[in-house]
Amino acid sequence: MHTPQNNLYDTATNNLQNTYKLEPEQIERLLQVSIKSLNESLTVTEQALDSSDLIEMRRAVHKTKGTLLGLGLMAESDLAKEIEHSLRSGKTMDYRLLLNNLRKRIHPLLAA
């Protein structure tokens, strides 16, 4: 049975295998580094939001978007892209809600 965690993890694993032709051990290491990077960039994004530092928030969400894109998680990357573009354009949005939605969507991968 595929859980959301398995789906995200499997998608990322398959993307890394097909794109970079890595060995299973290399894929696992890259996934663990990517998960750590996602956790860190999401934390920085949340801290920047708490301090109303929208420039730092945009930088951190850009990093999140790139990591998700590198893992082949397109829908999740698109959500990060939406946040980044809204920040860049100066739109007034509920960034906390958008960020919480992003974190909720990728939580299964972060918990892997």
ROLOTOR-648390 format. One record per residue: residue number from 1; residue in one letter; x, y, z of N, C-alpha, C in turn. Coordinates in Angstrom, 2 decimals. Each point is the difference from the previous one (the first is absolute). Layout:
residues N
NUM  A  X  Y  Z  X  Y  Z  X  Y  Z
...
//
This chain:
residues 112
1  M  0.83  -1.17  0.00  -0.83  1.17  0.00  0.88  1.25  0.00
2  H  -0.34  0.97  -0.83  0.78  1.23  -0.08  -0.61  1.06  0.91
3  T  0.81  0.48  0.90  -0.39  1.11  0.85  0.51  1.27  -0.66
4  P  -0.45  1.19  0.43  0.56  1.23  -0.56  1.51  0.05  0.15
5  Q  0.50  -0.50  1.14  1.45  -0.03  0.23  0.67  -0.82  -1.10
6  N  -0.52  -1.20  -0.24  0.59  -0.85  -1.02  -0.11  0.64  -1.37
7  N  -1.12  0.65  -0.30  -0.16  0.62  -1.30  1.03  1.09  -0.22
8  L  0.19  0.90  0.94  0.99  1.06  -0.14  1.41  -0.60  -0.03
9  Y  0.26  -0.92  0.88  1.31  -0.63  0.07  0.29  -0.78  -1.28
10  D  -0.99  -0.75  -0.46  0.17  -0.77  -1.24  0.18  0.91  -1.20
11  T  -0.77  1.08  -0.05  0.15  0.96  -1.11  1.40  0.58  -0.01
12  A  0.47  0.43  1.16  1.33  0.57  0.09  1.07  -1.03  -0.36
13  T  -0.14  -1.21  0.52  0.97  -1.07  -0.30  0.03  -0.29  -1.49
14  N  -1.16  -0.14  -0.60  -0.06  -0.29  -1.44  0.58  1.14  -0.82
15  N  -0.29  1.23  0.41  0.54  1.14  -0.73  1.53  0.02  0.07
16  L  0.54  -0.22  1.18  1.46  0.00  0.14  0.63  -1.14  -0.79
17  Q  -0.62  -1.16  0.01  0.51  -1.13  -0.76  -0.04  0.28  -1.49
18  N  -1.12  0.49  -0.50  -0.16  0.22  -1.43  0.78  1.19  -0.51
19  T  0.11  1.03  0.81  0.68  1.22  -0.45  1.51  -0.11  0.13
20  Y  0.47  -0.53  1.12  1.43  0.03  0.29  0.68  -1.37  -0.06
21  K  -0.80  -1.06  -0.17  0.56  -1.37  -0.09  0.89  -0.33  1.20
22  L  -0.49  0.33  1.18  0.75  -0.23  1.22  -0.22  -1.41  0.54
23  E  0.96  -0.44  0.78  -0.11  -1.27  0.70  -0.97  0.19  1.17
24  P  -0.63  -1.09  0.46  -0.96  0.12  1.12  0.57  0.69  1.24
25  E  1.26  -0.27  0.33  0.61  0.64  1.17  0.14  1.49  -0.22
26  Q  0.35  0.41  -1.20  0.12  1.42  -0.32  -1.36  0.69  0.05
27  I  -1.00  -0.68  -0.50  -1.35  0.56  0.03  -0.44  0.21  1.44
28  E  0.23  -0.98  0.84  -0.39  0.11  1.40  0.71  1.16  0.68
29  R  1.30  0.14  -0.25  0.75  1.12  0.59  -0.53  1.34  -0.49
30  L  -0.27  0.09  -1.31  -0.50  1.24  -0.57  -1.39  0.33  0.55
31  L  -0.83  -1.01  0.17  -1.32  0.22  0.60  0.13  0.52  1.42
32  Q  0.88  -0.58  0.78  0.17  0.44  1.39  0.52  1.43  0.06
33  V  0.94  0.36  -0.87  0.51  1.38  -0.06  -1.12  0.95  -0.43
34  S  -0.80  -0.43  -0.96  -1.11  0.84  -0.48  -1.05  0.20  1.08
35  I  -0.31  -1.04  0.75  -0.97  0.11  1.09  0.52  0.96  1.06
36  K  1.28  -0.10  0.32  0.61  0.92  0.97  -0.07  1.43  -0.52
37  S  0.32  0.20  -1.27  -0.06  1.32  -0.62  -1.41  0.57  0.02
38  L  -0.98  -0.84  -0.29  -1.40  0.46  0.03  -0.41  0.42  1.40
39  N  0.35  -0.80  0.98  -0.31  0.36  1.39  0.63  1.34  0.38
40  E  1.26  0.17  -0.37  0.70  1.24  0.32  -0.61  1.20  -0.71
41  S  -0.26  -0.13  -1.29  -0.53  1.14  -0.75  -1.42  0.35  0.43
42  L  -0.79  -0.99  0.36  -1.35  0.28  0.52  0.07  0.70  1.35
43  T  0.94  -0.40  0.83  0.18  0.67  1.30  0.41  1.45  -0.20
44  V  0.94  0.24  -0.90  0.43  1.38  -0.29  -1.17  0.81  -0.56
45  T  -0.79  -0.62  -0.88  -1.16  0.69  -0.57  -0.97  0.40  1.10
46  E  -0.28  -0.91  0.91  -0.94  0.28  1.10  0.55  1.08  0.93
47  Q  1.31  -0.05  0.28  0.61  1.02  0.85  -0.06  1.37  -0.68
48  A  0.25  0.02  -1.30  -0.06  1.25  -0.75  -1.42  0.56  -0.01
49  L  -0.97  -0.88  -0.13  -1.39  0.44  0.05  -0.33  0.58  1.37
50  D  0.46  -0.66  1.05  -0.26  0.48  1.36  0.59  1.39  0.23
51  S  1.13  0.29  -0.63  0.65  1.30  0.17  -0.33  0.97  -1.14
52  S  -0.93  -0.39  -0.85  -0.45  0.83  -1.14  1.14  0.35  -0.96
53  D  0.98  -0.90  -0.11  1.11  0.18  -0.93  -0.35  -0.71  -1.30
54  L  -0.72  0.71  -0.87  -0.50  -0.62  -1.22  1.11  -0.30  -1.00
55  I  1.10  0.74  0.06  1.13  -0.28  -0.90  0.64  -1.34  0.37
56  E  0.25  -0.20  1.29  0.57  -1.27  0.45  -0.98  -1.15  -0.23
57  M  -1.26  0.29  0.19  -1.02  -1.02  -0.24  0.03  -0.44  -1.46
58  R  0.09  0.97  -0.90  0.05  -0.32  -1.43  1.24  -0.83  -0.33
59  R  1.13  0.34  0.57  1.24  -0.77  -0.24  -0.16  -1.45  0.48
60  A  -0.56  -0.15  1.19  -0.13  -1.34  0.57  -1.02  -0.83  -0.76
61  V  -1.11  0.61  -0.41  -1.00  -0.76  -0.75  0.52  -0.33  -1.41
62  H  0.88  0.85  -0.53  0.64  -0.29  -1.29  0.87  -1.26  0.13
63  K  0.73  -0.11  1.10  0.82  -1.18  0.26  -0.88  -1.24  0.12
64  T  -1.11  0.14  0.71  -0.95  -1.11  0.15  -0.50  -0.44  -1.36
65  K  -0.38  0.98  -0.83  -0.51  -0.30  -1.34  1.04  -0.78  -0.80
66  G  1.24  0.44  0.03  1.06  -0.67  -0.75  0.25  -1.42  0.46
67  T  -0.03  -0.21  1.31  0.20  -1.35  0.53  -1.13  -0.91  -0.44
68  L  -1.24  0.49  0.11  -1.15  -0.81  -0.43  0.07  -0.29  -1.49
69  L  0.39  0.98  -0.77  0.12  -0.18  -1.45  1.06  -1.04  -0.32
70  G  1.13  0.05  0.70  1.07  -0.97  -0.20  -0.42  -1.42  0.33
71  L  -0.96  -0.13  0.91  -0.51  -1.32  0.37  -1.11  -0.47  -0.94
72  G  -0.42  0.89  -0.90  -1.07  -0.37  -0.93  -1.39  0.12  0.59
73  L  -0.13  0.73  1.09  -1.29  0.19  0.64  -0.63  1.28  -0.55
74  M  -0.57  -0.13  -1.18  -0.44  1.15  -0.78  -1.14  0.77  0.66
75  A  -1.02  -0.68  0.48  -1.14  0.70  0.60  0.43  0.76  1.24
76  E  0.87  -0.60  0.79  0.48  0.64  1.21  0.91  1.18  -0.35
77  S  0.83  -0.17  -1.01  0.85  1.09  -0.48  -0.84  1.15  -0.53
78  D  -1.09  -0.32  -0.68  -0.89  1.04  -0.53  -0.62  0.82  1.14
79  L  -0.31  -0.65  1.10  -0.56  0.72  1.14  1.04  0.97  0.58
80  A  1.24  -0.46  0.12  1.08  0.87  0.46  0.22  1.15  -0.99
81  K  -0.11  -0.30  -1.28  0.15  1.03  -1.04  -1.09  1.06  0.13
82  E  -1.22  -0.43  0.30  -1.11  0.94  0.18  0.31  0.95  1.16
83  I  0.52  -0.54  1.10  0.35  0.84  1.15  1.10  0.97  -0.39
84  E  1.03  -0.52  -0.66  1.13  0.84  -0.40  -0.45  1.14  -0.92
85  H  -0.80  -0.30  -1.00  -0.46  1.02  -0.94  -0.88  1.04  0.68
86  S  -0.83  -0.45  0.94  -0.84  0.94  0.74  0.86  0.95  0.83
87  L  1.03  -0.55  0.63  0.91  0.84  0.77  0.74  0.98  -0.90
88  R  0.47  -0.49  -1.13  0.76  0.84  -0.93  -0.86  1.16  -0.52
89  S  -1.27  -0.28  -0.26  -0.88  1.03  -0.56  -0.59  0.91  1.08
90  G  0.25  -0.34  1.26  -0.50  0.84  1.08  -1.47  -0.19  0.32
91  K  -0.57  -1.12  -0.45  -1.41  -0.27  0.28  -0.22  -0.19  1.50
92  T  -1.12  0.49  0.46  -0.41  -0.26  1.37  -0.76  -1.31  0.00
93  M  0.59  -0.98  0.66  -0.58  -1.35  0.03  0.09  -0.50  1.44
94  D  -0.71  -1.07  0.26  0.14  -0.67  1.28  1.17  -0.98  -0.14
95  Y  1.21  0.52  0.15  1.19  -0.81  -0.21  0.10  -1.13  1.02
96  R  -0.49  0.23  1.20  0.04  -1.07  1.00  -0.85  -1.19  -0.46
97  L  -1.17  0.29  -0.54  -0.87  -1.07  -0.51  0.67  -0.72  -1.17
98  L  0.56  0.75  -0.93  0.68  -0.62  -1.15  1.18  -0.86  0.46
99  L  0.78  0.52  0.93  1.15  -0.74  0.51  -0.44  -1.24  0.76
100  N  -1.06  0.12  0.78  -0.53  -1.18  0.71  -0.49  -1.06  -0.99
101  N  -0.64  0.44  -1.08  -0.44  -0.94  -1.04  1.18  -0.72  -0.63
102  L  1.06  0.74  -0.28  1.20  -0.61  -0.58  0.60  -1.00  0.98
103  R  0.15  0.41  1.24  0.58  -0.91  0.99  -0.86  -1.25  0.16
104  K  -1.31  0.17  0.01  -0.90  -1.14  0.13  0.15  -0.96  -1.18
105  R  0.14  0.55  -1.20  0.13  -0.86  -1.18  1.29  -0.79  -0.01
106  I  1.08  0.60  0.49  1.27  -0.72  -0.05  0.35  -0.67  1.33
107  H  -0.84  0.17  1.01  0.26  -0.64  1.29  0.28  -1.51  -0.10
108  P  -0.77  -0.72  -0.82  0.29  -1.44  -0.09  1.44  -0.30  -0.43
109  L  0.55  0.83  -0.89  1.39  -0.19  -0.41  0.94  0.39  1.13
110  L  -0.29  1.10  0.67  0.85  0.47  1.09  0.04  -1.00  1.15
111  A  -1.05  -0.76  0.16  -0.08  -0.99  1.07  0.65  -1.34  -0.40
112  A  0.47  -0.09  -1.24  0.57  -1.28  -0.50  1.30  -0.32  0.71
//
